[in-house]
Amino acid sequence: MEGDKPTTVTCTVLGMDHTNFCYRVCSVCERTLPDNPSSLCKFCNFNSNNTSSSSNRLFRLLISIATDTKVKVVICFDRAARVFFGCSADDFFHFAKLHPFAATTASKVLQGQMFRMTLSKPKNGNAQHLRVSSVVPLSSSYRPTIETLREMYGVSIGS
């Protein structure tokens, strides 16, 4: 990457860290929350006395990719990760609770898939991975991962 300009690459997914693919945020202010499901947003509760603020999950994927010249690990946040999965992080989290190996299988489903990705340097100086800001599948037969998993596990869309 030259300077701070985003770079678009054609790449193949080599793998995904399936052990920590999402994180919780407050549904009101979108601040990061601890993984403990009973923890509430201290900021919203402090400011509005709202004791029932709920949370959402957002994707945060570490993905190994190979370009024509390098292998690198990149981080993919919610908007771009939805292209891979075809669903929200909440939907995938609940699917994975019912099907314990779904995250591992999702990593295997993505292996070998080719994409065009736009990569940018993180704005946070402490961050160590390039960020994926956009993802475009290169195969016309690409199906979002959740569709493949539903088919593999025999789950209909309404389930």
LOVEX-452019 format. One record per residue (C-alpha): residue in one letter; x, z, y. Coordinates in steps of 0.2 Angstrom, whole numbers, padded with zeros to 4 digits, always signed. Layout:
aXZY ...
//
This chain:
m+0000+0000+0000 e+0006-0005+0017 g+0004+0009+0030 d-0013+0016+0030 k-0023+0000+0027 p-0034+0000+0012 t-0028-0011-0002 t-0039-0021-0014 v-0033-0022-0032 t-0038-0030-0048 c-0036-0017-0062 t-0040-0011-0079 v-0046+0006-0083 l-0034+0015-0095 g-0043+0032-0095 m-0053+0045-0086 d-0051+0064-0086 h-0068+0069-0094 t-0065+0088-0093 n-0069+0089-0075 f-0079+0075-0069 c-0090+0083-0056 y-0092+0097-0044 r-0106+0107-0035 v-0111+0105-0017 c-0125+0114-0007 s-0140+0102-0006 v-0142+0107+0013 c-0125+0106+0021 e-0115+0098+0006 r-0101+0111+0006 t-0092+0113-0010 l-0099+0127-0021 p-0091+0137-0035 d-0095+0131-0053 n-0105+0147-0056 p-0123+0141-0056 s-0130+0157-0048 s-0119+0156-0033 l-0127+0151-0017 c-0120+0143-0001 k-0113+0157+0010 f-0114+0146+0025 c-0132+0141+0024 n-0137+0158+0018 f-0128+0166+0032 n-0135+0155+0045 s-0153+0152+0040 n-0156+0167+0028 n-0161+0154+0015 t-0159+0162-0001 s-0166+0148-0012 s-0153+0134-0006 s-0151+0123-0021 s-0136+0113-0027 n-0132+0095-0032 r-0118+0089-0042 l-0106+0075-0036 f-0094+0064-0046 r-0075+0067-0044 l-0066+0057-0057 l-0048+0055-0060 i-0045+0038-0067 s-0029+0030-0074 i-0028+0012-0069 a-0016-0002-0072 t-0013-0016-0059 d-0002-0031-0062 t+0013-0021-0056 k+0009-0002-0058 v+0000+0011-0068 k-0007+0024-0056 v-0020+0039-0056 v-0033+0037-0043 i-0048+0048-0038 c-0065+0042-0037 f-0079+0051-0028 d-0098+0050-0029 r-0102+0034-0021 a-0089+0023-0030 a-0091+0033-0047 r-0110+0029-0047 v-0104+0011-0050 f-0096+0016-0066 f-0110+0027-0072 g-0126+0019-0065 c-0133+0037-0062 s-0130+0052-0052 a-0118+0066-0057 d-0133+0077-0059 d-0141+0065-0071 f-0125+0063-0081 f-0121+0081-0081 h-0138+0085-0089 f-0136+0070-0102 a-0119+0078-0106 k-0127+0095-0109 l-0138+0087-0122 h-0125+0076-0129 p-0108+0086-0129 f-0097+0072-0132 a-0104+0060-0119 a-0090+0063-0106 t-0077+0059-0119 t-0087+0044-0125 a-0089+0038-0107 s-0070+0038-0105 k-0069+0027-0120 v-0082+0016-0114 l-0073+0013-0098 q-0056+0010-0106 g-0051-0008-0104 q-0065-0013-0092 m-0058-0023-0077 f-0063-0020-0059 r-0059-0024-0041 m-0056-0008-0032 t-0052-0004-0014 l-0039+0010-0013 s-0035+0020+0002 k-0023+0034+0006 p-0032+0051+0007 k-0035+0058+0025 n-0031+0075+0019 g-0012+0077+0019 n-0012+0088+0004 a-0021+0076-0007 q-0010+0068-0020 h-0020+0053-0027 l-0026+0037-0019 r-0045+0036-0016 v-0056+0023-0023 s-0068+0017-0009 s-0076+0003-0018 v-0078-0003-0036 v-0084-0020-0041 p-0085-0024-0060 l-0076-0041-0064 s-0086-0044-0080 s-0103-0052-0078 s-0108-0043-0094 y-0103-0025-0088 r-0116-0012-0090 p-0116+0005-0082 t-0109+0018-0094 i-0125+0028-0094 e-0134+0013-0101 t-0121+0011-0115 l-0122+0030-0119 r-0141+0030-0120 e-0140+0015-0132 m-0127+0024-0143 y-0136+0040-0143 g-0153+0032-0146 v-0160+0039-0130 s-0174+0030-0120 i-0174+0030-0101 g-0188+0041-0099 s-0180+0055-0110 
//
